[in-house]
Amino acid sequence: MLISELPSALERFDDLERRLAGRRPAVFLDYDGTLTPIAARPEQAVLAAPVRAVLERLAALCPVALVSGRDLATLRRLVGVEGLTFAGEHGFDILHPDGSTAQPPEVAALVPHVEAAGAALEQGIGGIEGVLLERKRFSIAIHYRHVAPEAVQAVRDAVAAQLARHPQLKGLSGKKVLELQPALDWNKGRAIVALTEEEGIGAESLPIFLGDDTTDETAFEALAGRGVCIVLEGEEDRETAAGLRLGDPTEARRYLERLIGLLAQGR
Ligand SMILES: O=P(O)(O)OC[C@H]1O[C@H](O[C@H]2O[C@H](CO)[C@@H](O)[C@H](O)[C@H]2O)[C@H](O)[C@@H](O)[C@@H]1O
């Protein structure tokens, strides 16, 4: 369905109350575009203090996991709340609240391909005005938000050439960004399902996921029919596997505040 055709998660909040009915929610949250508005540059997407306070209050009531494309260390620094689960790089790099970590076992062997592709891209398109290469532990993001429209195809072509050269890598595409990561059958959806099966969250919990980007669709698909899937509206309407919509990060915060109110009443 198109995002614009979905019902508002705030208007349908009563449904959530009914679905919870004594169950505990487990809340999974995307970062960019969901908790923070999309900013001109990655380092400008700083979490607002009231949102941080909401995350702290929510984490005292139920499991909360940040599931983001960001590098794990960057995500932790930006969020600045202890006691959460953090899944960085689209679920490739997980940190549990007890300090234990998890990554797909094959990922480390594929990092040299990411590094070789990153070096080639730096050499090939690093000089194009506006290109921003964001190195992460296991992947690389190629931002083109500030690239002149007539130069964007050169960026796409260069990334496609690296994908052709390194079949060990796969490509992702998000908001004015292309990403290269190890070509493993792993994504936000698989990471969230794995997390819901872990002790501390539990298969009986009701997963709720909020995300905004096409890279969040694997999570909506994985939780369809089982969890509450909420997509945030962006600049463009598009097809989604989510079942509910919110307008922007301010509405996402209001939704989480209502959830806190509900859980604080013990319902
Ligand atoms: O999964 P997310 O938490 O949504 O992360 C996806 C990517 O977000 C970041 O890039 C995007 O947000 C930036 C700040 O608002 C914006 O400037 C950029 O154009 C967007 O693509 C982040 O830099 C990437 O590493 C994430 O993969």
Ligand as a Chemical Component Dictionary entry (heavy atoms), coordinates in Angstrom:
data_LIG
# 
_chem_comp.id                   LIG 
_chem_comp.type                 NON-POLYMER 
_chem_comp.pdbx_formal_charge   0 
_chem_comp.three_letter_code    LIG 
# 
loop_
_chem_comp_atom.comp_id 
_chem_comp_atom.atom_id 
_chem_comp_atom.alt_atom_id 
_chem_comp_atom.type_symbol 
_chem_comp_atom.charge 
_chem_comp_atom.model_Cartn_x 
_chem_comp_atom.model_Cartn_y 
_chem_comp_atom.model_Cartn_z 
_chem_comp_atom.pdbx_ordinal 
LIG O1  O1  O 0 18.781 3.340  9.430  1  
LIG P1  P1  P 0 18.892 4.800  9.759  2  
LIG O2  O2  O 0 19.072 5.056  11.236 3  
LIG O3  O3  O 0 17.770 5.597  9.169  4  
LIG O4  O4  O 0 20.246 5.272  9.052  5  
LIG C1  C1  C 0 20.288 5.364  7.609  6  
LIG C2  C2  C 0 21.460 6.230  7.199  7  
LIG O5  O5  O 0 21.285 7.468  7.898  8  
LIG C3  C3  C 0 22.307 8.456  7.757  9  
LIG O6  O6  O 0 22.142 9.100  6.501  10 
LIG C4  C4  C 0 20.878 9.721  6.336  11 
LIG O7  O7  O 0 20.677 10.706 7.366  12 
LIG C5  C5  C 0 21.583 11.853 7.300  13 
LIG C6  C6  C 0 21.267 12.746 8.492  14 
LIG O8  O8  O 0 19.914 13.086 8.565  15 
LIG C7  C7  C 0 21.393 12.554 5.957  16 
LIG O9  O9  O 0 22.286 13.666 5.865  17 
LIG C8  C8  C 0 21.661 11.581 4.824  18 
LIG O10 O10 O 0 21.391 12.192 3.569  19 
LIG C9  C9  C 0 20.758 10.338 4.967  20 
LIG O11 O11 O 0 21.081 9.357  3.987  21 
LIG C10 C10 C 0 23.668 7.883  7.970  22 
LIG O12 O12 O 0 24.646 8.834  7.640  23 
LIG C11 C11 C 0 23.902 6.560  7.255  24 
LIG O13 O13 O 0 25.117 5.967  7.693  25 
LIG C12 C12 C 0 22.763 5.595  7.595  26 
LIG O14 O14 O 0 22.953 4.361  6.927  27 
# 
loop_
_chem_comp_bond.comp_id 
_chem_comp_bond.atom_id_1 
_chem_comp_bond.atom_id_2 
_chem_comp_bond.value_order 
_chem_comp_bond.pdbx_ordinal 
LIG O1  P1  DOUB 1  
LIG P1  O2  SING 2  
LIG P1  O3  SING 3  
LIG P1  O4  SING 4  
LIG O4  C1  SING 5  
LIG C1  C2  SING 6  
LIG C2  O5  SING 7  
LIG C2  C12 SING 8  
LIG O5  C3  SING 9  
LIG C3  O6  SING 10 
LIG C3  C10 SING 11 
LIG O6  C4  SING 12 
LIG C4  O7  SING 13 
LIG C4  C9  SING 14 
LIG O7  C5  SING 15 
LIG C5  C6  SING 16 
LIG C5  C7  SING 17 
LIG C6  O8  SING 18 
LIG C7  O9  SING 19 
LIG C7  C8  SING 20 
LIG C8  O10 SING 21 
LIG C8  C9  SING 22 
LIG C9  O11 SING 23 
LIG C10 O12 SING 24 
LIG C10 C11 SING 25 
LIG C11 O13 SING 26 
LIG C11 C12 SING 27 
LIG C12 O14 SING 28 
# 
